[in-house]
């Protein structure tokens, strides 16, 4: 296991799974500059590793991530406009990087995922939650706005659900989060780690090039009108057909027919 950024983020490779662990359990894995930097470093490492098929982000201890820590909030309160802008852009880079990594990035959430922690989970491609997990955006309670996360949240849930989540600041259960569209799967607490491992292991069977093209296209379509989305889809369709992976798998399928 290689350790990143003074132990606050751990990075390891298990088979074809890159595991990124927020490692501040005594602070409920709260976000600060070091954690955000470590996350970005780990994601970049996974992105260039050709053996990696999926990335799993989790938290050490009881909670996934409780949001910004006290020092980060103090920094916001005393920082200049330019310093706050630089700080915000660092988080923006993290959210963009998650989408730029060619393999699926999965949040494995136990305990609480609140504020920036809920934002981190929402920014991932997939969210797996333990049955007792809790989610929420309490920023409005301290006069803050989950502004960048809103761009992601709005693409995950309905307008009414998004408004409810970000203006009421309430915590919701894993089952509610799944109903809202924030969570893909809810697994029992006792078998959570095994269930997550079984779920992500399925990506080992998938075509690497097809997953990469699919992820890029899915998010690229966000900003396209319907005709342009179809045109872009047609282009990717052609590209997929010409990949070695597709041609080999189609030939193998035809041999069995």
Buried (B, 14 or more C-beta within 10 A) or exposed (E): EEEBBEEBBBBEBEEBBBBBBBBBBEBBBBBBBBBBBBBBBBBEBBBEBEEBBBBBBBBBBEBBBBBBBEEBBEBBEEEEEEEBEEBEEEBEBBBEBBBBBBBBBBBBBBBBBBBBBBBBBBBBBBBBBBBBBBBBBBBEEEEBEBEBBBEBBBEBBEEEBBEBBBEBBEBBBBEBBBBBBBBBBBBEEEEBBEBBBEBBBEBEEBBBBBBBBBBBBEEBBEEBEEEEBEEBBEEBEEEBEEBEBBEEEEEEEEEEE
